[in-house]
Every structure is written in C-alpha cells, then in structure tokens.
Amino acid sequence: MMKKGFSLLEIIIISFIVVSLAAMVFGLVLRSKSLSKSMVCLNNLRQISMAIENYQADWKSSPGQLYHLYPNYIKDKYTFKCPEDKEIPVSQLPNRNSYGNFYVNRSFNDEDTGKLFLYCPRHFNGTKGVGAFLSYSANIMTNNTVLWNDKKIMPGEVNQGGTYKFVDGTIVTADPSLKVGLCGSFVSPDDKNYSILYIPEGSEGSLTVDHQGDSRFEVITPALIAGVSGTKFSVACSYNTSTNEATTIVSVTNGTVINEDRTDGTKISLNAGQNLESTVVCQAPDSSSTNKTKSVPLKPLKRKNIRKF
C-alpha cells in the first residue's frame, strides 16, 4: 500500500499555524525585553528620587541638575542611563544622561505630591513612559497622543509656533517666533490625563492655552510653572541675552491659574482678569550638559522681581 502524503491544503494550514505560533513567540519575547528595560528604568527613577530626597535633607533645596547627585548621592553612573536610550554613550555619563532633559526642578515642599518631576518617554516604542512624582513614587504610564499642526509629536520635541492639540480637548496656540517643547502627556497614576509643555531659555513670544476638563496641565518657563484645570490663559516670554534674564507674564482670561515661582516654590493664584510678571536670572549654559534648547528650562539662579497686577 502506498503511503499517503500531505495534501497541498494540509501543508498550507500547517505552515500558517507554524508561522502564527512563531509570530506569537517573537512578539512575547520582544514584549518581555521591553518590559525588562522599563523595569530597569523604573528602578533608576526610584533611586534618583531617593537621592534627591537625601540631597534636600542636606541642602534644603533640590539639585540644579541631575548629575549633581553623582557621586555623593548616587554611586553608580549607570543609574543615569535608560536601557532604551541608544544616544547616550557610557563614557559621557552622568553629565550627559537619559533623564536630564526631562527634569522638572520643583520645590519638594509642595503639598500636591502628584506633580511630576522626572520623565522618560522611550518605552514600548514610545507608547509608554516612566515617571517620578513628588510623592517619591515612580510608575510606568501610557503616553497620550499630542498633535502639533495635526502631526503627531513625541516628548522631547521642540517646535516653533503652531497649534498643539491634546486628548482632553485642550488646544495651545503659539506665536510663530516661540519655541515650545513637549515634556510629556500621559495617564497619571490617579487615572487623569497629565500634560506638560515647556518654553526653553532664550525663547521669545507668547502662547494661549484653552484648557478643557479636570486634567492636569502645566506650562513651564524659566521663571514660573503655570498649572491649570479647565481655564484659559496666556503666557508671554522674553529674554535679555546681555544679562541672561528671562521674563514671564501670565494673563488669565477664564478660571484660575496656580503659578509656582521656580526660585523658591512660592504659589501665586491668578483669577480672570489678573496678571503676573516675573523676571529671573537663568543659569549660564553648561558645556558639559545637554543642549538647553531641547530640555526643560533649568531652575533659575535667583529672582529679580515679581508682581501681580
């Protein structure tokens, strides 16, 4: 009796099953690797959070830049490198590191411990990020889509002028002259959308924020952090190159804006029709740090003046 072989249909079906199983296994392996890298980054941010807490206990202030934590508060320079970051050479750690561009220097005496101070958006092909908060906790979070002139952008991108659209319905319109960076937009641990824009040192112009809903939304300038929930306001920035001074003016149209002075953490609340002007002396460019234009503005050296009107 002749031995019966497989039919063409049977071969096609078996081949399909084998390919499908291989694709599933490959996907699981990739996801496992991505999760492993995210957990390493999460551990890095937790160590940095603890180091900042110890730094504050000693100096009553947070470090001007993250690499100031090395080596007294963080011994291992690899703590400053995200495993997903391919651009940072080990030889340049920790002065040039994965997290410095996303470091929001805040007053850690803030009663609202849900505020972000450090972010890494690189995980799972940019769909997730790792963030650290003033509660000294760190979490893996889902990144939200942000559009600039109807084009998707990623955290860390700096664009000039244009219109920004967020998933909560918030719209930000910037003057053609103003450079604006996206620090991050994500779903925070309290299940609320949280978005942060920043205006780098040296950038001049204004933007208008029409914020919707009860999500968290902040605009960081060299002088102030303007935080809102369901309001409309504008932020105007100017810069004096000869004195390295930056001035921010916040004007409220509707609702309330809580402004945080970046020199000492003082909170100033503005209601509709009110304005705030603040001038600070910025830190001088540091050749050993990353490009300041692409990073969240550094904590200013001192405040020159501030007035509410």
C-alpha positions in Angstrom: 0.0 0.0 0.0 1.3 3.4 -1.0 2.0 5.8 1.9 -0.3 8.8 1.7 1.4 12.2 1.9 0.1 15.6 2.9 -2.2 17.4 0.6 -1.5 21.0 -0.5 -4.3 22.3 1.7 -2.9 20.5 4.7 0.6 21.9 4.1 -0.8 25.4 3.8 -2.7 25.0 7.0 0.3 23.6 8.9 2.5 26.4 7.5 0.1 29.0 8.7 -0.1 27.6 12.2 3.7 27.4 12.4 4.1 31.0 11.2 1.4 32.2 13.6 3.0 30.5 16.6 6.4 31.8 15.6 5.0 35.4 15.4 3.3 35.0 18.8 6.5 33.8 20.4 8.6 36.5 18.8 6.1 39.1 20.0 6.2 37.8 23.5 10.0 37.8 23.5 10.0 41.4 22.3 7.4 42.5 24.9 9.4 40.7 27.6 12.5 42.6 26.6 10.7 45.9 26.6 9.2 45.2 30.0 12.6 44.3 31.4 14.1 47.6 30.1 11.1 49.5 31.5 11.7 47.9 35.0 15.3 48.9 34.9 14.4 52.5 34.1 11.7 52.4 36.8 14.4 51.3 39.3 16.7 54.1 38.1 14.0 56.8 38.7 13.3 55.4 42.1 17.0 55.6 43.0 17.2 59.2 41.7 14.0 60.1 43.7 15.6 58.8 46.9 18.9 60.5 46.1 17.0 63.9 45.6 15.2 63.3 49.0 18.6 62.9 50.7 20.1 65.8 48.8 17.2 68.0 50.0 17.7 66.9 53.6 21.3 68.1 53.4 20.9 71.3 51.3 17.2 72.3 51.8 17.0 72.5 48.0 16.8 70.2 45.1 19.8 69.7 42.8 20.2 72.2 40.0 20.9 69.3 37.5 20.6 65.6 38.0 24.3 64.9 37.5 25.0 66.9 40.7 23.8 63.8 42.6 26.9 61.9 41.5 28.9 60.6 43.3 27.8 61.6 46.8 24.2 60.6 46.5 24.3 58.1 43.6 27.4 56.0 43.3 26.7 54.1 40.1 26.7 56.3 37.0 24.6 53.7 35.0 21.7 54.8 37.1 21.5 57.9 34.8 21.1 55.8 31.7 17.8 54.3 30.4 18.4 51.0 28.7 16.1 52.2 25.8 18.4 55.2 25.2 20.7 54.5 22.3 22.1 58.0 22.0 23.9 58.4 25.3 27.5 57.0 25.3 28.6 55.4 28.6 31.8 57.5 28.5 29.8 60.7 29.0 27.7 59.6 32.0 26.5 61.1 34.2 27.0 64.7 32.9 25.2 63.7 29.7 22.4 61.4 30.7 19.0 60.0 29.7 16.9 62.0 32.1 18.4 65.5 32.3 16.2 66.9 29.5 13.1 65.8 31.3 14.0 67.0 34.8 11.4 69.5 36.2 13.2 71.2 39.1 10.4 71.8 41.7 10.1 72.7 45.3 9.7 69.3 47.1 7.8 71.0 49.9 4.7 71.2 47.6 1.6 69.8 49.2 0.5 68.3 45.9 2.6 65.2 45.7 1.0 64.1 42.4 3.2 66.5 40.4 5.7 65.1 38.0 9.4 66.0 38.3 11.1 63.4 36.1 10.0 61.6 33.0 11.4 59.0 30.5 9.1 58.6 27.4 11.0 56.0 25.5 9.3 52.7 26.3 7.4 50.2 24.3 8.2 52.1 21.0 7.1 55.4 22.6 3.7 54.2 23.7 4.6 54.2 27.4 6.8 56.2 29.7 8.2 56.1 33.2 7.6 59.0 35.5 8.6 60.0 39.0 6.5 62.2 41.2 6.9 64.4 44.3 5.5 61.5 46.4 8.8 59.9 45.6 6.9 57.1 43.7 7.7 56.1 40.1 5.3 54.5 37.7 5.0 53.1 34.1 2.3 55.0 32.3 0.6 55.2 28.9 1.7 58.1 26.6 -1.1 60.2 25.1 -1.1 61.4 21.5 -0.2 65.0 21.1 -0.6 66.8 17.7 1.4 69.8 16.5 -0.1 71.3 13.4 -2.0 68.0 13.1 1.2 65.9 13.1 1.9 63.5 16.0 4.9 64.5 18.1 6.9 62.8 20.8 8.1 64.1 24.2 11.3 65.9 23.9 10.5 67.5 20.6 10.8 71.3 20.4 8.8 73.1 17.7 8.4 76.7 16.7 4.9 78.3 16.7 1.8 76.3 15.6 -1.1 74.7 17.3 -1.0 71.8 19.8 -3.9 69.5 20.4 -4.3 67.2 23.4 -6.5 64.2 24.0 -8.6 66.0 26.7 -9.6 68.7 24.1 -7.0 71.3 25.3 -5.7 73.5 22.5 -2.5 75.6 22.7 -1.7 78.2 20.1 1.9 79.6 20.0 3.3 82.6 18.2 5.4 81.9 15.1 8.5 83.1 17.0 8.0 81.0 20.1 9.8 77.7 20.6 7.8 75.2 22.7 8.8 71.7 23.9 6.7 68.8 24.9 7.9 67.3 28.2 5.2 64.6 28.2 1.5 63.8 28.1 0.3 60.6 29.8 -2.3 59.0 32.0 -1.1 59.6 35.6 -1.5 57.1 38.5 -4.7 58.8 39.5 -6.2 58.0 36.1 -6.2 61.6 34.9 -4.6 63.0 31.8 -1.5 65.0 32.6 0.3 67.2 30.1 3.4 69.4 30.4 4.7 71.9 27.9 7.9 74.0 28.4 9.4 77.1 26.9 13.2 76.9 26.8 15.6 79.6 27.9 16.1 82.2 25.2 12.7 81.5 23.5 10.6 84.7 23.0 6.9 85.1 22.1 3.6 84.1 23.6 1.1 81.2 23.7 -2.6 80.8 24.6 -3.9 77.8 26.4 -7.6 76.8 26.2 -7.7 74.0 28.7 -10.6 71.6 29.0 -11.8 69.2 31.7 -10.3 68.4 35.0 -7.0 67.0 33.7 -3.6 68.3 34.9 -1.9 70.8 32.6 1.3 72.8 33.1 3.4 75.3 31.2 7.0 75.6 32.4 9.0 78.7 31.7 12.4 79.7 33.1 10.6 81.8 35.7 7.3 80.1 36.5 5.3 76.9 36.4 1.6 77.7 35.4 -0.8 74.9 36.4 -4.4 74.8 35.5 -7.6 72.8 35.4 -10.4 74.0 33.0 -9.4 77.6 32.2 -8.0 79.9 29.5 -4.8 81.9 29.9 -1.8 83.2 28.0 1.9 83.1 28.7 4.4 85.6 27.2 8.2 85.2 27.4 11.1 87.5 26.7 14.8 87.1 27.2 17.7 89.5 27.7 20.8 88.0 26.2 23.2 90.5 27.8 22.1 89.8 31.4 20.8 86.2 30.9 17.5 87.3 32.4 14.1 85.7 31.4 10.7 87.4 32.0 7.4 85.6 32.0 3.9 87.3 32.0 0.9 85.1 32.8 -2.6 86.6 32.0 -5.8 84.8 32.9 -9.0 85.1 30.7 -11.2 82.5 32.4 -10.8 80.3 35.5 -7.9 80.2 37.9 -4.2 79.6 37.3 -1.8 78.5 40.1 1.7 79.8 39.4 4.7 78.3 41.1 7.8 80.6 41.4 10.7 78.4 40.3 13.2 80.1 42.6 11.6 79.2 45.9 8.3 77.4 45.2 6.1 80.3 46.2 2.5 79.8 44.9 0.6 82.7 43.4 -3.0 82.3 42.4 -4.5 84.3 39.5 -8.2 84.7 38.6 -9.8 86.0 35.5 -8.5 89.5 34.6 -5.4 89.2 36.7 -1.7 89.1 35.5 1.6 88.1 37.0 5.1 89.2 35.8 8.3 87.6 37.0 11.9 88.1 36.0 14.7 85.7 36.9 18.4 85.3 36.2 19.0 82.0 34.3 21.8 79.6 34.8 24.6 80.1 32.3 25.0 77.5 29.6 27.0 74.5 30.8 29.2 72.9 28.1 29.1 69.6 30.0 25.3 69.3 29.9 22.9 68.6 27.1 21.6 71.2 24.7 19.4 73.5 26.9 17.2 74.4 24.0 15.9 70.8 23.9 15.4 70.5 27.7 13.0 71.7 30.3 14.4 75.1 31.5 16.8 74.8 34.4 16.0 76.2 37.8 16.9 80.0 37.8 19.8 81.3 39.9 17.7 84.0 41.5 14.6 86.1 41.1 15.0 89.8 40.2 11.4 90.9 40.6 7.8 89.6 40.7 4.5 91.5 40.7 0.8 90.7 40.4 -1.5 93.2 38.7 
